[in-house]
Amino acid sequence: MIDKLDNELRFQQDAMSLRAERQQVLATNIANADTPNYRARDFDFAAELASSLGDGRPASRSMSLATTSDRHLQASSHASRVSELLYRVPDQPSLDGNTVDMDRERAQFADNSVRYQASLTFLSNRLQSLKTAMQSE
């Protein structure tokens, strides 16, 4: 039963996770708009989502820390879901080497926010309809 629910909601879960990660990348670009020689980065959302759905979930995308003693605490760090961050090609290069185009970044940031909210609304409605279907009358 749980695996059927997981399969039903997996697309939205992966999409929202990648949208949240893209929001962080775009926010980093905006934060470094005045940093000399900073190169704006982004990733191909459609390709990453297709890769996430096509390959199945990775068994473990976390990095474990090496320990030198059995008494050390066990910890792990979750790696990024994105396989490759790409550099943006600027429309007009700046004199200080920065490739952040604030108009493009703000538009991408707003678009990504709206799409994240739409995914969240869709997922919420889907969960509500599943909950309604499971309730007895």
C-alpha positions as a LaTeX table, in Angstrom:
\begin{tabular}{lrrr}
\hline
Residue & $x$ (\AA) & $y$ (\AA) & $z$ (\AA) \\
\hline
Met1 & 0.00 & 0.00 & 0.00 \\
Ile2 & 2.77 & 2.43 & 0.95 \\
Asp3 & 4.67 & 1.74 & $-2.27$ \\
Lys4 & 1.56 & 2.62 & $-4.30$ \\
Leu5 & 1.24 & 5.92 & $-2.43$ \\
Asp6 & 4.92 & 6.59 & $-2.95$ \\
Asn7 & 4.63 & 5.97 & $-6.69$ \\
Glu8 & 1.54 & 8.18 & $-6.84$ \\
Leu9 & 3.24 & 11.14 & $-5.19$ \\
Arg10 & 6.82 & 10.66 & $-6.39$ \\
Phe11 & 6.68 & 13.04 & $-9.36$ \\
Gln12 & 5.49 & 15.98 & $-7.26$ \\
Gln13 & 7.93 & 15.14 & $-4.47$ \\
Asp14 & 10.89 & 15.08 & $-6.87$ \\
Ala15 & 9.71 & 18.22 & $-8.65$ \\
Met16 & 9.33 & 20.14 & $-5.40$ \\
Ser17 & 12.70 & 18.99 & $-4.15$ \\
Leu18 & 14.42 & 20.11 & $-7.35$ \\
Arg19 & 12.50 & 23.41 & $-7.33$ \\
Ala20 & 13.69 & 24.10 & $-3.77$ \\
Glu21 & 17.25 & 23.36 & $-4.79$ \\
Arg22 & 16.96 & 25.60 & $-7.85$ \\
Gln23 & 15.62 & 28.39 & $-5.64$ \\
Gln24 & 18.80 & 28.17 & $-3.57$ \\
Val25 & 20.98 & 28.34 & $-6.69$ \\
Leu26 & 19.10 & 31.39 & $-7.98$ \\
Ala27 & 19.25 & 33.08 & $-4.57$ \\
Thr28 & 23.01 & 32.52 & $-4.52$ \\
Asn29 & 23.29 & 34.18 & $-7.93$ \\
Ile30 & 21.28 & 37.18 & $-6.73$ \\
Ala31 & 23.32 & 37.45 & $-3.53$ \\
Asn32 & 26.55 & 37.53 & $-5.55$ \\
Ala33 & 25.38 & 40.09 & $-8.11$ \\
Asp34 & 28.08 & 42.55 & $-7.04$ \\
Thr35 & 30.88 & 40.03 & $-6.51$ \\
Pro36 & 33.68 & 40.52 & $-9.05$ \\
Asn37 & 34.37 & 37.48 & $-11.26$ \\
Tyr38 & 31.35 & 35.58 & $-9.94$ \\
Arg39 & 29.85 & 33.32 & $-12.59$ \\
Ala40 & 26.08 & 32.76 & $-12.44$ \\
Arg41 & 25.00 & 29.11 & $-12.22$ \\
Asp42 & 21.84 & 27.17 & $-12.91$ \\
Phe43 & 20.76 & 23.69 & $-13.93$ \\
Asp44 & 18.43 & 22.21 & $-16.50$ \\
Phe45 & 15.34 & 21.47 & $-14.42$ \\
Ala46 & 13.63 & 19.28 & $-17.04$ \\
Ala47 & 16.72 & 17.12 & $-17.55$ \\
Glu48 & 17.27 & 16.69 & $-13.82$ \\
Leu49 & 13.62 & 15.76 & $-13.23$ \\
Ala50 & 13.68 & 13.27 & $-16.11$ \\
Ser51 & 16.89 & 11.79 & $-14.74$ \\
Ser52 & 15.39 & 11.54 & $-11.26$ \\
Leu53 & 12.25 & 9.83 & $-12.53$ \\
Gly54 & 13.88 & 7.70 & $-15.24$ \\
Asp55 & 16.71 & 6.24 & $-13.22$ \\
Gly56 & 14.62 & 5.68 & $-10.17$ \\
Arg57 & 15.63 & 6.97 & $-6.83$ \\
Pro58 & 19.28 & 6.72 & $-6.09$ \\
Ala59 & 20.01 & 4.17 & $-3.40$ \\
Ser60 & 21.87 & 6.69 & $-1.31$ \\
Arg61 & 23.04 & 10.12 & $-2.30$ \\
Ser62 & 24.60 & 10.90 & 1.01 \\
Met63 & 28.22 & 11.05 & 1.95 \\
Ser64 & 29.33 & 9.34 & 5.12 \\
Leu65 & 32.11 & 10.81 & 7.19 \\
Ala66 & 35.26 & 8.82 & 7.78 \\
Thr67 & 36.02 & 8.06 & 11.41 \\
Thr68 & 39.26 & 6.97 & 13.02 \\
Ser69 & 37.72 & 5.55 & 16.19 \\
Asp70 & 34.69 & 3.43 & 17.02 \\
Arg71 & 33.73 & 6.01 & 19.64 \\
His72 & 33.24 & 8.79 & 17.08 \\
Leu73 & 29.68 & 9.89 & 16.42 \\
Gln74 & 28.21 & 8.65 & 13.17 \\
Ala75 & 27.07 & 11.46 & 10.90 \\
Ser76 & 26.20 & 11.93 & 7.29 \\
Ser77 & 25.88 & 14.84 & 4.93 \\
His78 & 23.21 & 14.82 & 2.24 \\
Ala79 & 24.62 & 15.58 & $-1.16$ \\
Ser80 & 22.89 & 17.68 & $-3.74$ \\
Arg81 & 20.25 & 15.98 & $-5.90$ \\
Val82 & 21.49 & 17.94 & $-8.91$ \\
Ser83 & 24.12 & 16.09 & $-10.91$ \\
Glu84 & 25.69 & 19.14 & $-12.53$ \\
Leu85 & 25.45 & 22.90 & $-12.08$ \\
Leu86 & 26.02 & 24.75 & $-15.32$ \\
Tyr87 & 27.41 & 28.24 & $-15.87$ \\
Arg88 & 25.18 & 30.82 & $-17.53$ \\
Val89 & 26.36 & 32.53 & $-20.67$ \\
Pro90 & 25.90 & 36.28 & $-20.17$ \\
Asp91 & 24.02 & 38.38 & $-22.71$ \\
Gln92 & 26.32 & 41.29 & $-22.05$ \\
Pro93 & 29.60 & 40.73 & $-20.18$ \\
Ser94 & 30.45 & 43.12 & $-17.37$ \\
Leu95 & 33.80 & 44.81 & $-16.81$ \\
Asp96 & 34.39 & 43.07 & $-13.47$ \\
Gly97 & 33.79 & 39.57 & $-14.90$ \\
Asn98 & 30.48 & 39.02 & $-13.08$ \\
Thr99 & 27.92 & 37.16 & $-15.24$ \\
Val100 & 24.81 & 37.72 & $-13.09$ \\
Asp101 & 21.99 & 39.41 & $-15.02$ \\
Met102 & 19.68 & 40.68 & $-12.28$ \\
Asp103 & 16.64 & 40.96 & $-14.56$ \\
Arg104 & 17.03 & 37.36 & $-15.69$ \\
Glu105 & 17.72 & 36.11 & $-12.15$ \\
Arg106 & 14.69 & 37.88 & $-10.68$ \\
Ala107 & 12.45 & 36.58 & $-13.45$ \\
Gln108 & 13.75 & 33.02 & $-13.00$ \\
Phe109 & 13.40 & 33.33 & $-9.22$ \\
Ala110 & 9.78 & 34.49 & $-9.48$ \\
Asp111 & 8.93 & 31.84 & $-12.09$ \\
Asn112 & 10.46 & 29.09 & $-9.96$ \\
Ser113 & 8.57 & 30.34 & $-6.88$ \\
Val114 & 5.23 & 30.26 & $-8.72$ \\
Arg115 & 5.92 & 26.77 & $-10.07$ \\
Tyr116 & 6.91 & 25.55 & $-6.59$ \\
Gln117 & 3.69 & 26.94 & $-5.16$ \\
Ala118 & 1.68 & 25.31 & $-7.96$ \\
Ser119 & 3.32 & 21.94 & $-7.23$ \\
Leu120 & 2.58 & 22.39 & $-3.54$ \\
Thr121 & $-1.07$ & 23.18 & $-4.26$ \\
Phe122 & $-1.39$ & 20.22 & $-6.62$ \\
Leu123 & 0.19 & 17.88 & $-4.07$ \\
Ser124 & $-2.05$ & 19.19 & $-1.31$ \\
Asn125 & $-5.16$ & 18.66 & $-3.44$ \\
Arg126 & $-3.99$ & 15.18 & $-4.43$ \\
Leu127 & $-3.42$ & 14.22 & $-0.79$ \\
Gln128 & $-6.83$ & 15.59 & 0.14 \\
Ser129 & $-8.52$ & 13.54 & $-2.59$ \\
Leu130 & $-6.66$ & 10.39 & $-1.49$ \\
Lys131 & $-7.66$ & 11.07 & 2.11 \\
Thr132 & $-11.29$ & 11.51 & 1.07 \\
Ala133 & $-11.18$ & 8.26 & $-0.92$ \\
Met134 & $-9.82$ & 6.35 & 2.08 \\
Gln135 & $-12.42$ & 7.62 & 4.55 \\
Ser136 & $-15.51$ & 5.56 & 5.09 \\
Glu137 & $-18.88$ & 7.22 & 4.76 \\
\hline
\end{tabular}
